[in-house]
């Protein structure tokens, strides 16, 4: 019987759910703190696919009211490390696109990595969520209830994007 649970036998019967802790949804709404735009621990680079770079250049063009080609954008704002493009880092741990300490300067064209936060595969385990997201991000528990299905789609999008990065797209 597959009812979303499985029985494990290790001397006693235990009911263990196969469903993730977030199956009924998670409340999250960006509070504009800018905390997710600051390098910390293993979370540092803002990685970029070609699509991300093109989109960011287009948004920057509209913002500046002058054409910024993808090549110009890359020369000014991007670097490549171990074959993967990312936004340049400076002495300051803040993202170079962060304005006023809490607002993305290219928000409408932000990369998938930023758009899918906080629903990244590597932080969706209960322990990682508590330690890496909820303890740090003021938007957790506030605003819109993101359904389990929506979260699963976002995780899938983030995973596909990571695969694109790994393939040099």
N, C-alpha and C positions, 0 to 999 in steps of 0.2 A: 504494500500500500504506500503510495507517494502522496502524502498530504502536507508536504513542506517540512516534515520532521523525519528524523531517522532514529532508530533504536540502536544503541551501542551496548555491547555486552562486555563488561570487564569485571565480572563477579557480581554485578548488580545491573539492573536495567535502568538506563537513564534516557530521558527524552531530551534530545539535542536538536535545536532548530537549525535548519540549513539556511533560513532566511537571515539576511544581514540585520544588524541592530537598527538600521535606518529605514527598514522596509515600510514603516508607517509614515515616513517623512521626517523632515528636519526643518525647523524654523531658522531662516537666515536672511538677513538683509544688510547690505553694506552700510556701515555707519560713517564712512568717509574719514576714518582715522588715519589712513595711510600706512598703518602698521604692516600690511601685507606687501608694501612697496619698499621695505627696508630689508637688506640682506641680514640673515641671521642663521647661524649654524650651517647646516647643509643646504639650506635654501638661499641661494645666492643669485646666480645668473638668471636673467629673463631670456629664455631661449626663443628663437624665431625661425619659423619655416619661411619659405619664399612667400607664401600667401600672407603671412603676418607682416613681412617687410613691405610688400606692395601695399597692403591695406594701411599700414602706419604712415607710409609716405603720402598716400592720398589724403588721409585725414590731416596730416601736417600741412600739406599744400593748401587745403581749404582754410585751415586755421591762420596760416601766414598770408593768405590771399596772393600766393605766388607758387608757381610750379616747383615742386621738389620731386625730382625723379627718384626712383628706387635706388639707383646707383648713388646719387647725392646723399640720400638718407643713410645708406649703408656706410659711406665714407665718413660721415659726421657722427653717426650714433651707434654703429655696430662694430663688432670684432668677431673673430672666428677662433675658437679654441677646440683643439682635438677634432677638427673638421665640422664643428657645429657653430652656427651663427647665434649670437646673443647680443643684447644691448651692452654697450661699453660700461665698465665700472670705473668709478673715480675713487678718490680717497674717502669720499662720503659714502656711507652704506646705503643711502637712498637711491632709488631708481633715477636714472638721468631724465626720465620723462615726468617725474613727480614735480608738481608746482605747488608752491605755498605750503609744503609739508604734508599735504593730504589729498591732492587731486591730480589725477593722471592728465597730462597735457594732450594725450591722444586717446582719451577714454573711448570714444566711439569706434576707434580702430585698434583697440588694445589686443595684444596677442592672445591666442587660445589659452596659454598658460595662465594668464591673468583673468580671462573671462570665465574660466571653469573653476577658479578658486571659490570655495574651499573644498570642492568635491573632487579631489585628486585621489586616484587609486591608493597611493601610498599612505594617505592619512584617513582612510575610511574604515579602518579597523577601530573598534571601540576604544582601545587604549591609546592609539596614535591620535584619534580625534580629540580625546580628552586632553592629552599632553601637548599636542602640536597645533591644535586649532582652538578648541573651546577655552583653554586657559589663556589664550593670547589674542583672539579676535573678538572685538566687542559686538560684532553682528550676529554671533551665534545665539540662538534662542529668541531672536527678534524678527519681526516682519513676517514675510510670506512663508507659508508652509510649502516647502518643496517636496513633492510626492516622491515616494520610493522609486516610481517609474522614471520621473524626471531626473533624479539623482543617478539612477543606473544609466540613463542616456548620456548624462554629463560625464560620468566616469568613462563610458565607452568612447565619447568624443576625445577626452583627454588622452586615453590610451592610444587611439588612432593617430592623434597628433604626435605623441611621443614616438610612435613607429615611423611616422613621416620624418621626424628629426633624425632618427637613427639611420634612415635610408638617404639622408642628405637632401630631402625635399624642402 
